[in-house]
Amino acid sequence: MRIPATVNSVRGENRSGMKMLKRGLQALLCTLTILTSMACYAIPPGCYSASLGQDTTFHVNNITLRSGSHPNVGDIIYTSPAYTIQYQCQAGDYSATTYRANLVSLPDFNVLRDQLRNAGLALRMLVNDGIWYSGQLINYTPFPFGDAIPAGQNSQVQSVRIQLQIEVVSSPPNVVSVSLSPHTAFKIIMGGIPDQNYGLNINTSGFRLQSIPDCFGRVSISPTWVSLGHIYTDYPSSQHLPRQIPITITAGQNIGCTGQFSDNYDILLSTTFSAPGQTLTSASQAVALTNGQGEPNGLALSLKDNAGNPLTFDSPSTFGNLTQSGGDISRTYTANLDAIPGTELKTGSFSANVVVNITYQ
């Protein structure tokens, strides 16, 4: 997309284009016995959400592979955002000196593990600075983390940082179309305490593994050449600025593409705008333009979405979800030319080359 324009003066023209019970100082549940003595029982040992909130859910995006690519064993094909969980643990009156929080797998994990393994993939977790992983993932052993907790004491509020990764364990992976349902696959518990049922569940959302050929995508831009006309420096800029021109971008499936791809695909598209070799403003939300002599001309070019929000250059944003039944996706943006406050407009031609990148992921 090339955006030309001209700054002119009247003297001469130059052109261009807890679920947890809320505890007090000490979390105890007391009952009065027949002998009128008071017997107190601590809240069951375990780990709970520090915010008294619900269980944590990791939202895993659909994962799209190119059917023509052949990732190697050990390659990471997906890394989730980092999730930070704040928790607090109650050790109870056990004789051991200290305890630590442990991450353990639940029966639901076996289903998730088998589905991934059948596709030649495996799940591993980055837990703080460690990796919870057991080769082919036949089984997980408890993974301790966090500060040690003295027996009979509550821990202070702690946090754990967790990321999910999907790794190739057989090449090429057998990913054409695999749907994984939501699971309650993991739990944070107190390590070393027998028969413990209390802890903080970690759920994984449902997601799809799918493949598409390299020729699958199709993108069009209209118009590809945007003319912003002439700007006159002898008139107040407020009389002819800002200049705004709509631009429509459409993304879809290349019908002429042949190759193996998933049925009922659901592909997340993201868009990134860049201006190679050009100077951006401090917030990276506009291109600072120059005249033909390479001098700043006091104008800035920005792009806005259909809600009027400025886009940040070189930063991806969501374009939409492309589905087999939904057809093409179109989005309208606005090229916005305006004066930079506190600067002088200088005559001369100027232009800006803006590159639009649509990622099928």
BALOBA-1460 file (C-alpha; in Angstrom, 3 decimals):
// residues 361
<rec num="1" residu="m" x="0.000" y="0.000" z="0.000"/>
<rec num="2" residu="r" x="1.615" y="3.241" z="-1.127"/>
<rec num="3" residu="i" x="0.340" y="6.577" z="0.138"/>
<rec num="4" residu="p" x="1.425" y="9.621" z="-1.886"/>
<rec num="5" residu="a" x="0.549" y="13.251" z="-1.351"/>
<rec num="6" residu="t" x="1.860" y="16.744" z="-1.880"/>
<rec num="7" residu="v" x="2.429" y="19.732" z="0.375"/>
<rec num="8" residu="n" x="2.116" y="22.986" z="-1.621"/>
<rec num="9" residu="s" x="2.383" y="26.691" z="-0.959"/>
<rec num="10" residu="v" x="0.652" y="29.402" z="-2.961"/>
<rec num="11" residu="r" x="4.115" y="30.523" z="-4.131"/>
<rec num="12" residu="g" x="4.905" y="27.255" z="-5.860"/>
<rec num="13" residu="e" x="3.673" y="23.691" z="-6.056"/>
<rec num="14" residu="n" x="5.852" y="20.671" z="-5.346"/>
<rec num="15" residu="r" x="4.180" y="17.302" z="-5.932"/>
<rec num="16" residu="s" x="4.411" y="13.640" z="-5.000"/>
<rec num="17" residu="g" x="2.465" y="10.916" z="-4.091"/>
<rec num="18" residu="m" x="-12.551" y="-21.857" z="47.768"/>
<rec num="19" residu="k" x="-13.408" y="-21.913" z="46.948"/>
<rec num="20" residu="m" x="-12.239" y="-21.423" z="50.153"/>
<rec num="21" residu="l" x="-13.685" y="-20.393" z="53.447"/>
<rec num="22" residu="k" x="-12.799" y="-16.835" z="54.355"/>
<rec num="23" residu="r" x="-10.383" y="-17.112" z="57.247"/>
<rec num="24" residu="g" x="-9.765" y="-14.747" z="60.103"/>
<rec num="25" residu="l" x="-6.455" y="-14.520" z="61.925"/>
<rec num="26" residu="q" x="-6.400" y="-18.286" z="62.250"/>
<rec num="27" residu="a" x="-8.567" y="-20.509" z="60.098"/>
<rec num="28" residu="l" x="-10.231" y="-22.906" z="62.532"/>
<rec num="29" residu="l" x="-13.579" y="-24.669" z="62.627"/>
<rec num="30" residu="c" x="-14.611" y="-25.422" z="66.182"/>
<rec num="31" residu="t" x="-17.345" y="-27.655" z="67.637"/>
<rec num="32" residu="l" x="-18.566" y="-27.954" z="71.220"/>
<rec num="33" residu="t" x="-18.391" y="-31.513" z="72.604"/>
<rec num="34" residu="i" x="-20.818" y="-33.114" z="75.094"/>
<rec num="35" residu="l" x="-18.241" y="-32.578" z="77.819"/>
<rec num="36" residu="t" x="-18.390" y="-28.855" z="77.042"/>
<rec num="37" residu="s" x="-14.753" y="-28.912" z="75.998"/>
<rec num="38" residu="m" x="-13.863" y="-27.099" z="72.806"/>
<rec num="39" residu="a" x="-12.371" y="-29.211" z="69.986"/>
<rec num="40" residu="c" x="-10.926" y="-27.258" z="67.054"/>
<rec num="41" residu="y" x="-10.052" y="-28.617" z="63.647"/>
<rec num="42" residu="a" x="-7.958" y="-26.758" z="61.129"/>
<rec num="43" residu="i" x="-9.241" y="-26.156" z="57.643"/>
<rec num="44" residu="p" x="-8.155" y="-29.226" z="55.638"/>
<rec num="45" residu="p" x="-4.554" y="-28.984" z="54.466"/>
<rec num="46" residu="g" x="-4.197" y="-27.976" z="50.865"/>
<rec num="47" residu="c" x="-3.653" y="-25.059" z="48.517"/>
<rec num="48" residu="y" x="-6.288" y="-22.488" z="47.702"/>
<rec num="49" residu="s" x="-6.702" y="-19.431" z="45.530"/>
<rec num="50" residu="a" x="-5.311" y="-16.415" z="47.367"/>
<rec num="51" residu="s" x="-8.068" y="-14.234" z="45.940"/>
<rec num="52" residu="l" x="-10.881" y="-16.569" z="46.988"/>
<rec num="53" residu="g" x="-11.617" y="-16.932" z="43.288"/>
<rec num="54" residu="q" x="-12.534" y="-19.921" z="41.211"/>
<rec num="55" residu="d" x="-10.260" y="-22.469" z="39.592"/>
<rec num="56" residu="t" x="-7.848" y="-21.238" z="36.931"/>
<rec num="57" residu="t" x="-8.473" y="-21.929" z="33.235"/>
<rec num="58" residu="f" x="-5.716" y="-21.860" z="30.628"/>
<rec num="59" residu="h" x="-7.168" y="-20.735" z="27.306"/>
<rec num="60" residu="v" x="-5.312" y="-22.522" z="24.520"/>
<rec num="61" residu="n" x="-5.647" y="-21.055" z="21.028"/>
<rec num="62" residu="n" x="-6.283" y="-23.248" z="18.025"/>
<rec num="63" residu="i" x="-2.967" y="-24.431" z="16.589"/>
<rec num="64" residu="t" x="-2.510" y="-24.348" z="12.823"/>
<rec num="65" residu="l" x="0.389" y="-26.089" z="11.088"/>
<rec num="66" residu="r" x="1.365" y="-25.885" z="7.438"/>
<rec num="67" residu="s" x="0.773" y="-29.289" z="5.868"/>
<rec num="68" residu="g" x="3.878" y="-28.840" z="3.713"/>
<rec num="69" residu="s" x="6.150" y="-28.238" z="6.696"/>
<rec num="70" residu="h" x="7.853" y="-30.991" z="8.641"/>
<rec num="71" residu="p" x="8.784" y="-29.882" z="12.159"/>
<rec num="72" residu="n" x="11.472" y="-31.951" z="13.805"/>
<rec num="73" residu="v" x="11.230" y="-33.961" z="16.982"/>
<rec num="74" residu="g" x="11.752" y="-31.564" z="19.867"/>
<rec num="75" residu="d" x="10.357" y="-28.515" z="18.051"/>
<rec num="76" residu="i" x="7.929" y="-26.384" z="20.045"/>
<rec num="77" residu="i" x="4.910" y="-25.572" z="17.880"/>
<rec num="78" residu="y" x="2.919" y="-23.650" z="20.487"/>
<rec num="79" residu="t" x="3.669" y="-21.612" z="23.603"/>
<rec num="80" residu="s" x="0.780" y="-20.152" z="25.570"/>
<rec num="81" residu="p" x="0.773" y="-16.774" z="27.260"/>
<rec num="82" residu="a" x="2.174" y="-16.842" z="30.786"/>
<rec num="83" residu="y" x="-0.434" y="-17.386" z="33.495"/>
<rec num="84" residu="t" x="0.295" y="-16.166" z="37.017"/>
<rec num="85" residu="i" x="-1.618" y="-17.896" z="39.805"/>
<rec num="86" residu="q" x="-1.652" y="-16.506" z="43.330"/>
<rec num="87" residu="y" x="-2.187" y="-19.171" z="45.963"/>
<rec num="88" residu="q" x="-1.904" y="-19.843" z="49.684"/>
<rec num="89" residu="c" x="-1.349" y="-23.223" z="51.302"/>
<rec num="90" residu="q" x="-2.351" y="-24.662" z="54.698"/>
<rec num="91" residu="a" x="0.041" y="-27.367" z="55.889"/>
<rec num="92" residu="g" x="-1.954" y="-28.612" z="58.885"/>
<rec num="93" residu="d" x="-0.661" y="-30.292" z="62.043"/>
<rec num="94" residu="y" x="1.580" y="-32.886" z="60.453"/>
<rec num="95" residu="s" x="4.871" y="-33.983" z="61.935"/>
<rec num="96" residu="a" x="7.035" y="-33.253" z="58.929"/>
<rec num="97" residu="t" x="9.150" y="-30.142" z="59.152"/>
<rec num="98" residu="t" x="8.193" y="-28.427" z="55.921"/>
<rec num="99" residu="y" x="5.957" y="-28.813" z="52.909"/>
<rec num="100" residu="r" x="5.874" y="-27.317" z="49.440"/>
<rec num="101" residu="a" x="3.169" y="-26.791" z="46.892"/>
<rec num="102" residu="n" x="3.076" y="-29.452" z="44.179"/>
<rec num="103" residu="l" x="1.622" y="-29.498" z="40.686"/>
<rec num="104" residu="v" x="0.009" y="-32.870" z="39.926"/>
<rec num="105" residu="s" x="-1.889" y="-34.326" z="36.985"/>
<rec num="106" residu="l" x="-5.494" y="-35.529" z="37.283"/>
<rec num="107" residu="p" x="-7.285" y="-38.379" z="35.445"/>
<rec num="108" residu="d" x="-8.534" y="-35.920" z="32.814"/>
<rec num="109" residu="f" x="-4.940" y="-35.408" z="31.765"/>
<rec num="110" residu="n" x="-4.729" y="-38.973" z="30.454"/>
<rec num="111" residu="v" x="-7.329" y="-38.142" z="27.795"/>
<rec num="112" residu="l" x="-5.503" y="-34.971" z="26.784"/>
<rec num="113" residu="r" x="-2.150" y="-36.780" z="26.751"/>
<rec num="114" residu="d" x="-3.444" y="-39.614" z="24.552"/>
<rec num="115" residu="q" x="-5.054" y="-37.250" z="22.041"/>
<rec num="116" residu="l" x="-1.821" y="-35.319" z="21.679"/>
<rec num="117" residu="r" x="0.312" y="-38.450" z="21.520"/>
<rec num="118" residu="n" x="-1.821" y="-39.887" z="18.702"/>
<rec num="119" residu="a" x="-1.035" y="-36.702" z="16.769"/>
<rec num="120" residu="g" x="2.704" y="-37.069" z="17.435"/>
<rec num="121" residu="l" x="2.700" y="-34.289" z="20.014"/>
<rec num="122" residu="a" x="3.143" y="-33.862" z="23.749"/>
<rec num="123" residu="l" x="2.408" y="-31.247" z="26.376"/>
<rec num="124" residu="r" x="4.967" y="-29.777" z="28.711"/>
<rec num="125" residu="m" x="4.688" y="-26.975" z="31.247"/>
<rec num="126" residu="l" x="7.096" y="-24.216" z="32.197"/>
<rec num="127" residu="v" x="6.656" y="-23.757" z="35.950"/>
<rec num="128" residu="n" x="8.571" y="-20.736" z="37.238"/>
<rec num="129" residu="d" x="12.131" y="-21.599" z="36.195"/>
<rec num="130" residu="g" x="11.564" y="-25.333" z="35.783"/>
<rec num="131" residu="i" x="10.111" y="-27.635" z="33.120"/>
<rec num="132" residu="w" x="7.507" y="-30.235" z="34.060"/>
<rec num="133" residu="y" x="7.895" y="-32.926" z="31.483"/>
<rec num="134" residu="s" x="8.428" y="-36.683" z="31.409"/>
<rec num="135" residu="g" x="9.715" y="-37.733" z="28.020"/>
<rec num="136" residu="q" x="6.851" y="-39.288" z="26.092"/>
<rec num="137" residu="l" x="4.464" y="-38.101" z="28.822"/>
<rec num="138" residu="i" x="3.324" y="-41.560" z="29.856"/>
<rec num="139" residu="n" x="3.022" y="-40.186" z="33.350"/>
<rec num="140" residu="y" x="3.691" y="-37.042" z="35.333"/>
<rec num="141" residu="t" x="5.288" y="-37.093" z="38.752"/>
<rec num="142" residu="p" x="4.405" y="-34.317" z="41.235"/>
<rec num="143" residu="f" x="6.347" y="-31.139" z="40.532"/>
<rec num="144" residu="p" x="7.291" y="-29.148" z="43.677"/>
<rec num="145" residu="f" x="7.602" y="-25.381" z="43.471"/>
<rec num="146" residu="g" x="7.467" y="-22.274" z="45.635"/>
<rec num="147" residu="d" x="8.805" y="-21.607" z="49.116"/>
<rec num="148" residu="a" x="8.845" y="-24.274" z="51.802"/>
<rec num="149" residu="i" x="6.028" y="-24.026" z="54.363"/>
<rec num="150" residu="p" x="6.656" y="-24.934" z="58.042"/>
<rec num="151" residu="a" x="4.391" y="-27.654" z="59.431"/>
<rec num="152" residu="g" x="1.213" y="-26.351" z="61.007"/>
<rec num="153" residu="q" x="1.525" y="-22.930" z="59.429"/>
<rec num="154" residu="n" x="-0.134" y="-21.179" z="56.545"/>
<rec num="155" residu="s" x="2.071" y="-20.004" z="53.724"/>
<rec num="156" residu="q" x="2.148" y="-16.382" z="52.799"/>
<rec num="157" residu="v" x="0.497" y="-15.537" z="49.506"/>
<rec num="158" residu="q" x="2.778" y="-16.861" z="46.782"/>
<rec num="159" residu="s" x="2.583" y="-16.839" z="43.009"/>
<rec num="160" residu="v" x="3.538" y="-19.339" z="40.346"/>
<rec num="161" residu="r" x="4.075" y="-18.557" z="36.656"/>
<rec num="162" residu="i" x="2.967" y="-21.294" z="34.266"/>
<rec num="163" residu="q" x="3.131" y="-21.602" z="30.485"/>
<rec num="164" residu="l" x="1.914" y="-24.487" z="28.347"/>
<rec num="165" residu="q" x="3.958" y="-25.728" z="25.412"/>
<rec num="166" residu="i" x="3.197" y="-28.328" z="22.760"/>
<rec num="167" residu="e" x="6.201" y="-30.240" z="21.493"/>
<rec num="168" residu="v" x="6.713" y="-32.555" z="18.525"/>
<rec num="169" residu="v" x="7.596" y="-36.095" z="19.702"/>
<rec num="170" residu="s" x="7.294" y="-37.926" z="16.370"/>
<rec num="171" residu="s" x="7.997" y="-36.503" z="12.933"/>
<rec num="172" residu="p" x="6.095" y="-35.643" z="10.913"/>
<rec num="173" residu="p" x="3.243" y="-34.997" z="13.365"/>
<rec num="174" residu="n" x="-0.109" y="-36.433" z="12.313"/>
<rec num="175" residu="v" x="-2.055" y="-33.185" z="12.469"/>
<rec num="176" residu="v" x="-4.918" y="-32.913" z="9.993"/>
<rec num="177" residu="s" x="-7.810" y="-32.177" z="12.320"/>
<rec num="178" residu="v" x="-7.816" y="-32.973" z="16.031"/>
<rec num="179" residu="s" x="-10.380" y="-31.491" z="18.424"/>
<rec num="180" residu="l" x="-9.518" y="-31.472" z="22.110"/>
<rec num="181" residu="s" x="-12.296" y="-30.918" z="24.611"/>
<rec num="182" residu="p" x="-11.936" y="-28.888" z="27.835"/>
<rec num="183" residu="h" x="-10.279" y="-30.766" z="30.685"/>
<rec num="184" residu="t" x="-9.570" y="-30.367" z="34.381"/>
<rec num="185" residu="a" x="-6.105" y="-31.768" z="33.911"/>
<rec num="186" residu="f" x="-3.961" y="-30.396" z="36.742"/>
<rec num="187" residu="k" x="-4.115" y="-29.383" z="40.369"/>
<rec num="188" residu="i" x="-1.984" y="-27.491" z="42.889"/>
<rec num="189" residu="i" x="-1.816" y="-29.396" z="46.195"/>
<rec num="190" residu="m" x="0.376" y="-29.615" z="49.286"/>
<rec num="191" residu="g" x="3.128" y="-32.130" z="48.587"/>
<rec num="192" residu="g" x="3.691" y="-35.000" z="51.004"/>
<rec num="193" residu="i" x="0.265" y="-34.950" z="52.648"/>
<rec num="194" residu="p" x="-1.545" y="-38.291" z="52.203"/>
<rec num="195" residu="d" x="-5.081" y="-38.624" z="50.819"/>
<rec num="196" residu="q" x="-5.328" y="-34.957" z="50.015"/>
<rec num="197" residu="n" x="-8.446" y="-33.855" z="48.173"/>
<rec num="198" residu="y" x="-8.086" y="-30.121" z="48.642"/>
<rec num="199" residu="g" x="-6.337" y="-28.000" z="46.064"/>
<rec num="200" residu="l" x="-6.621" y="-25.504" z="43.257"/>
<rec num="201" residu="n" x="-7.742" y="-27.009" z="39.949"/>
<rec num="202" residu="i" x="-6.204" y="-25.905" z="36.652"/>
<rec num="203" residu="n" x="-8.402" y="-26.346" z="33.601"/>
<rec num="204" residu="t" x="-7.483" y="-26.297" z="29.925"/>
<rec num="205" residu="s" x="-9.936" y="-24.943" z="27.367"/>
<rec num="206" residu="g" x="-10.956" y="-26.884" z="24.297"/>
<rec num="207" residu="f" x="-8.862" y="-26.239" z="21.194"/>
<rec num="208" residu="r" x="-8.158" y="-27.602" z="17.734"/>
<rec num="209" residu="l" x="-5.046" y="-28.879" z="16.026"/>
<rec num="210" residu="q" x="-5.346" y="-28.297" z="12.291"/>
<rec num="211" residu="s" x="-3.215" y="-28.139" z="9.174"/>
<rec num="212" residu="i" x="-3.377" y="-26.033" z="6.014"/>
<rec num="213" residu="p" x="-1.168" y="-25.946" z="2.878"/>
<rec num="214" residu="d" x="1.135" y="-23.011" z="2.174"/>
<rec num="215" residu="c" x="-1.108" y="-21.728" z="-0.627"/>
<rec num="216" residu="f" x="-4.202" y="-21.609" z="1.581"/>
<rec num="217" residu="g" x="-4.370" y="-17.870" z="2.313"/>
<rec num="218" residu="r" x="-5.653" y="-15.074" z="0.086"/>
<rec num="219" residu="v" x="-5.477" y="-11.346" z="0.944"/>
<rec num="220" residu="s" x="-6.630" y="-8.276" z="-0.983"/>
<rec num="221" residu="i" x="-6.407" y="-4.538" z="-0.219"/>
<rec num="222" residu="s" x="-8.592" y="-1.836" z="-1.733"/>
<rec num="223" residu="p" x="-7.337" y="0.643" z="-2.696"/>
<rec num="224" residu="t" x="-3.660" y="-0.272" z="-2.871"/>
<rec num="225" residu="w" x="-2.750" y="3.334" z="-3.769"/>
<rec num="226" residu="v" x="-4.125" y="6.080" z="-1.530"/>
<rec num="227" residu="s" x="-3.949" y="9.700" z="-2.693"/>
<rec num="228" residu="l" x="-4.199" y="12.317" z="0.039"/>
<rec num="229" residu="g" x="-4.164" y="15.297" z="-2.321"/>
<rec num="230" residu="h" x="-2.432" y="18.640" z="-1.748"/>
<rec num="231" residu="i" x="-1.778" y="20.405" z="1.552"/>
<rec num="232" residu="y" x="-1.370" y="24.214" z="1.515"/>
<rec num="233" residu="t" x="0.995" y="25.713" z="4.062"/>
<rec num="234" residu="d" x="-0.386" y="29.273" z="3.763"/>
<rec num="235" residu="y" x="-3.688" y="28.254" z="5.319"/>
<rec num="236" residu="p" x="-4.260" y="27.070" z="8.891"/>
<rec num="237" residu="s" x="-3.847" y="23.293" z="8.977"/>
<rec num="238" residu="s" x="-7.236" y="22.975" z="10.678"/>
<rec num="239" residu="q" x="-8.878" y="24.032" z="7.404"/>
<rec num="240" residu="h" x="-7.698" y="20.997" z="5.461"/>
<rec num="241" residu="l" x="-6.460" y="18.489" z="8.040"/>
<rec num="242" residu="p" x="-6.916" y="15.778" z="9.007"/>
<rec num="243" residu="r" x="-7.326" y="13.943" z="5.721"/>
<rec num="244" residu="q" x="-8.937" y="10.528" z="6.011"/>
<rec num="245" residu="i" x="-9.240" y="7.764" z="3.404"/>
<rec num="246" residu="p" x="-10.875" y="4.355" z="4.099"/>
<rec num="247" residu="i" x="-8.962" y="1.176" z="3.241"/>
<rec num="248" residu="t" x="-10.593" y="-2.275" z="3.115"/>
<rec num="249" residu="i" x="-8.592" y="-5.465" z="3.714"/>
<rec num="250" residu="t" x="-10.136" y="-8.850" z="2.903"/>
<rec num="251" residu="a" x="-8.710" y="-12.248" z="3.882"/>
<rec num="252" residu="g" x="-10.000" y="-15.692" z="3.015"/>
<rec num="253" residu="q" x="-9.226" y="-19.087" z="1.514"/>
<rec num="254" residu="n" x="-7.531" y="-19.414" z="-1.850"/>
<rec num="255" residu="i" x="-10.069" y="-21.581" z="-3.668"/>
<rec num="256" residu="g" x="-7.492" y="-22.650" z="-6.245"/>
<rec num="257" residu="c" x="-5.163" y="-24.044" z="-3.590"/>
<rec num="258" residu="t" x="-4.818" y="-27.830" z="-3.560"/>
<rec num="259" residu="g" x="-3.434" y="-29.855" z="-0.708"/>
<rec num="260" residu="q" x="-4.446" y="-31.476" z="2.533"/>
<rec num="261" residu="f" x="-6.190" y="-29.278" z="5.054"/>
<rec num="262" residu="s" x="-8.522" y="-29.710" z="7.992"/>
<rec num="263" residu="d" x="-12.268" y="-29.989" z="7.665"/>
<rec num="264" residu="n" x="-14.279" y="-27.422" z="9.607"/>
<rec num="265" residu="y" x="-11.176" y="-25.335" z="10.169"/>
<rec num="266" residu="d" x="-11.209" y="-22.376" z="12.550"/>
<rec num="267" residu="i" x="-8.150" y="-20.208" z="11.958"/>
<rec num="268" residu="l" x="-7.264" y="-17.103" z="13.943"/>
<rec num="269" residu="l" x="-6.046" y="-14.272" z="11.718"/>
<rec num="270" residu="s" x="-3.929" y="-11.401" z="12.967"/>
<rec num="271" residu="t" x="-2.802" y="-8.280" z="11.135"/>
<rec num="272" residu="t" x="0.383" y="-6.256" z="11.489"/>
<rec num="273" residu="f" x="1.087" y="-2.906" z="9.834"/>
<rec num="274" residu="s" x="4.681" y="-1.805" z="9.329"/>
<rec num="275" residu="a" x="6.497" y="1.079" z="7.638"/>
<rec num="276" residu="p" x="9.965" y="-0.246" z="6.738"/>
<rec num="277" residu="g" x="12.762" y="2.319" z="6.771"/>
<rec num="278" residu="q" x="10.545" y="5.130" z="8.029"/>
<rec num="279" residu="t" x="10.532" y="6.996" z="11.335"/>
<rec num="280" residu="l" x="7.713" y="6.289" z="13.769"/>
<rec num="281" residu="t" x="6.421" y="8.616" z="16.458"/>
<rec num="282" residu="s" x="7.351" y="7.887" z="20.059"/>
<rec num="283" residu="a" x="4.238" y="5.773" z="20.619"/>
<rec num="284" residu="s" x="4.752" y="3.929" z="17.301"/>
<rec num="285" residu="q" x="1.209" y="4.857" z="16.278"/>
<rec num="286" residu="a" x="2.120" y="7.096" z="13.335"/>
<rec num="287" residu="v" x="4.756" y="7.593" z="10.649"/>
<rec num="288" residu="a" x="6.579" y="10.942" z="10.921"/>
<rec num="289" residu="l" x="6.732" y="12.070" z="7.295"/>
<rec num="290" residu="t" x="9.523" y="13.918" z="5.494"/>
<rec num="291" residu="n" x="9.664" y="16.047" z="2.352"/>
<rec num="292" residu="g" x="11.749" y="15.401" z="-0.745"/>
<rec num="293" residu="q" x="14.867" y="16.766" z="0.984"/>
<rec num="294" residu="g" x="14.497" y="14.296" z="3.852"/>
<rec num="295" residu="e" x="13.413" y="17.009" z="6.302"/>
<rec num="296" residu="p" x="10.501" y="16.429" z="8.709"/>
<rec num="297" residu="n" x="7.533" y="18.170" z="7.099"/>
<rec num="298" residu="g" x="5.316" y="18.401" z="10.185"/>
<rec num="299" residu="l" x="2.864" y="15.706" z="9.082"/>
<rec num="300" residu="a" x="2.125" y="12.273" z="10.502"/>
<rec num="301" residu="l" x="0.334" y="9.325" z="8.939"/>
<rec num="302" residu="s" x="-1.626" y="6.991" z="11.206"/>
<rec num="303" residu="l" x="-4.032" y="4.107" z="10.699"/>
<rec num="304" residu="k" x="-7.218" y="3.610" z="12.688"/>
<rec num="305" residu="d" x="-9.556" y="0.663" z="13.058"/>
<rec num="306" residu="n" x="-13.285" y="0.887" z="12.429"/>
<rec num="307" residu="a" x="-13.825" y="2.061" z="16.016"/>
<rec num="308" residu="g" x="-11.470" y="5.003" z="15.507"/>
<rec num="309" residu="n" x="-8.667" y="3.567" z="17.647"/>
<rec num="310" residu="p" x="-5.126" y="4.187" z="16.365"/>
<rec num="311" residu="l" x="-3.148" y="1.082" z="15.464"/>
<rec num="312" residu="t" x="0.369" y="0.511" z="16.731"/>
<rec num="313" residu="f" x="2.858" y="-0.207" z="13.972"/>
<rec num="314" residu="d" x="4.763" y="-3.511" z="14.184"/>
<rec num="315" residu="s" x="2.279" y="-4.795" z="16.775"/>
<rec num="316" residu="p" x="-0.136" y="-7.588" z="15.762"/>
<rec num="317" residu="s" x="-3.845" y="-7.190" z="16.391"/>
<rec num="318" residu="t" x="-6.727" y="-9.604" z="15.944"/>
<rec num="319" residu="f" x="-8.271" y="-9.591" z="12.473"/>
<rec num="320" residu="g" x="-10.873" y="-12.305" z="13.028"/>
<rec num="321" residu="n" x="-11.525" y="-16.048" z="12.849"/>
<rec num="322" residu="l" x="-11.704" y="-17.662" z="9.419"/>
<rec num="323" residu="t" x="-14.015" y="-20.683" z="9.362"/>
<rec num="324" residu="q" x="-14.968" y="-23.055" z="6.589"/>
<rec num="325" residu="s" x="-18.611" y="-22.019" z="6.753"/>
<rec num="326" residu="g" x="-18.098" y="-18.312" z="7.440"/>
<rec num="327" residu="g" x="-16.549" y="-17.064" z="4.202"/>
<rec num="328" residu="d" x="-14.113" y="-14.184" z="3.780"/>
<rec num="329" residu="i" x="-13.344" y="-11.648" z="6.510"/>
<rec num="330" residu="s" x="-13.212" y="-7.936" z="5.651"/>
<rec num="331" residu="r" x="-12.079" y="-5.080" z="7.870"/>
<rec num="332" residu="t" x="-12.091" y="-1.374" z="7.079"/>
<rec num="333" residu="y" x="-9.308" y="0.864" z="8.349"/>
<rec num="334" residu="t" x="-8.711" y="4.587" z="7.899"/>
<rec num="335" residu="a" x="-5.506" y="6.225" z="6.665"/>
<rec num="336" residu="n" x="-5.303" y="9.445" z="8.673"/>
<rec num="337" residu="l" x="-3.022" y="12.359" z="7.736"/>
<rec num="338" residu="d" x="-2.674" y="15.118" z="10.325"/>
<rec num="339" residu="a" x="-0.299" y="17.840" z="11.470"/>
<rec num="340" residu="i" x="2.103" y="17.110" z="14.311"/>
<rec num="341" residu="p" x="1.279" y="19.618" z="17.089"/>
<rec num="342" residu="g" x="3.908" y="22.310" z="17.579"/>
<rec num="343" residu="t" x="5.708" y="21.706" z="14.289"/>
<rec num="344" residu="e" x="5.941" y="23.742" z="11.100"/>
<rec num="345" residu="l" x="4.543" y="22.428" z="7.849"/>
<rec num="346" residu="k" x="7.188" y="22.352" z="5.124"/>
<rec num="347" residu="t" x="6.505" y="22.208" z="1.406"/>
<rec num="348" residu="g" x="7.588" y="19.335" z="-0.771"/>
<rec num="349" residu="s" x="6.474" y="15.943" z="-1.905"/>
<rec num="350" residu="f" x="6.108" y="13.034" z="0.467"/>
<rec num="351" residu="s" x="4.970" y="9.445" z="0.418"/>
<rec num="352" residu="a" x="4.828" y="6.480" z="2.762"/>
<rec num="353" residu="n" x="4.964" y="2.764" z="2.054"/>
<rec num="354" residu="v" x="2.903" y="0.742" z="4.513"/>
<rec num="355" residu="v" x="3.125" y="-3.057" z="4.520"/>
<rec num="356" residu="v" x="0.148" y="-5.112" z="5.699"/>
<rec num="357" residu="n" x="0.861" y="-8.635" z="6.925"/>
<rec num="358" residu="i" x="-1.976" y="-11.101" z="7.623"/>
<rec num="359" residu="t" x="-0.956" y="-14.155" z="9.645"/>
<rec num="360" residu="y" x="-2.983" y="-17.377" z="9.548"/>
<rec num="361" residu="q" x="-2.352" y="-19.035" z="12.892"/>
